[in-house]
Amino acid sequence: MAILTLLFGLLSGCLLAVLVGIIGSRRRIGFGLAFLLRLIFTPLVGLIITLLTDPLSGGTFIAVLGLLCLGVFLFLLLAGAAVVAVV
């Protein structure tokens, strides 16, 4: 069961890193730096830093994607807590 918990954590971390990178690709920070910030810090800190940078153009799509990323983060946080509680 510990292997599944570790695998869940790694896959959810990678998913959130890619989502923060996609949000960063439409901002001045870019995909690579947003992805790196998410890997160095937590997903929530990386998302906040990415959303604080200047948008390029077409900001409504990014706002929706940012809210989606926040929702996925909260879902994975609750799912991870449920997995740990079961173990």
C-alpha positions as CSV (number, residue, x, y, z in Angstrom):
1,M,0.0,0.0,0.0
2,A,2.9,2.3,0.6
3,I,4.0,2.0,-3.0
4,L,0.5,3.1,-4.2
5,T,0.7,6.1,-1.9
6,L,4.1,7.1,-3.2
7,L,2.9,6.6,-6.8
8,F,-0.2,8.7,-6.2
9,G,1.9,11.5,-4.7
10,L,4.4,11.5,-7.7
11,L,1.7,11.4,-10.3
12,S,-0.4,14.1,-8.7
13,G,2.7,16.3,-8.3
14,C,3.6,15.8,-12.0
15,L,0.0,16.7,-13.0
16,L,0.0,19.8,-11.0
17,A,3.5,20.8,-12.3
18,V,2.3,20.6,-15.8
19,L,-0.9,22.5,-15.1
20,V,1.1,25.3,-13.5
21,G,3.4,25.3,-16.5
22,I,0.5,25.6,-18.9
23,I,-0.8,28.6,-17.0
24,G,2.7,30.1,-17.1
25,S,3.0,29.6,-20.8
26,R,0.3,32.3,-21.3
27,R,2.2,34.7,-18.9
28,R,5.4,36.5,-19.0
29,I,7.0,33.9,-16.7
30,G,6.8,31.2,-19.4
31,F,6.2,27.4,-19.1
32,G,9.8,26.5,-18.0
33,L,10.1,28.9,-15.1
34,A,6.6,28.2,-13.8
35,F,7.3,24.5,-14.0
36,L,10.6,24.9,-12.2
37,L,9.0,27.1,-9.5
38,R,6.4,24.5,-8.9
39,L,9.0,21.8,-8.5
40,I,11.1,23.9,-6.1
41,F,8.1,25.1,-4.0
42,T,4.7,23.6,-3.3
43,P,2.1,23.6,-6.1
44,L,0.1,26.3,-4.4
45,V,3.1,28.6,-4.1
46,G,4.1,28.0,-7.7
47,L,0.5,28.7,-8.8
48,I,0.3,31.9,-6.8
49,I,3.7,33.2,-8.1
50,T,2.7,32.3,-11.7
51,L,-0.7,34.1,-11.4
52,L,1.0,37.2,-10.0
53,T,3.1,37.7,-13.2
54,D,1.9,39.8,-16.1
55,P,-0.4,38.0,-18.5
56,L,0.4,38.2,-22.3
57,S,-3.0,38.3,-23.9
58,G,-6.3,36.4,-23.7
59,G,-6.5,36.3,-19.9
60,T,-9.9,34.8,-19.5
61,F,-8.8,31.3,-20.6
62,I,-5.9,31.5,-18.1
63,A,-8.2,32.6,-15.3
64,V,-10.4,29.6,-15.8
65,L,-7.4,27.3,-16.1
66,G,-6.0,28.8,-12.8
67,L,-9.3,28.0,-11.0
68,L,-9.3,24.5,-12.5
69,C,-5.7,24.0,-11.2
70,L,-6.7,25.2,-7.8
71,G,-9.7,22.8,-7.8
72,V,-7.4,19.9,-8.9
73,F,-5.0,20.8,-6.1
74,L,-7.7,20.8,-3.5
75,F,-9.1,17.5,-4.8
76,L,-5.7,15.8,-4.8
77,L,-5.0,17.2,-1.3
78,L,-8.3,15.7,0.0
79,A,-7.7,12.4,-1.9
80,G,-4.2,12.1,-0.5
81,A,-5.5,12.7,3.0
82,A,-8.1,10.0,2.5
83,V,-5.4,7.6,1.3
84,V,-3.2,8.3,4.3
85,A,-6.2,7.9,6.6
86,V,-6.9,4.5,5.2
87,V,-3.3,3.4,5.6
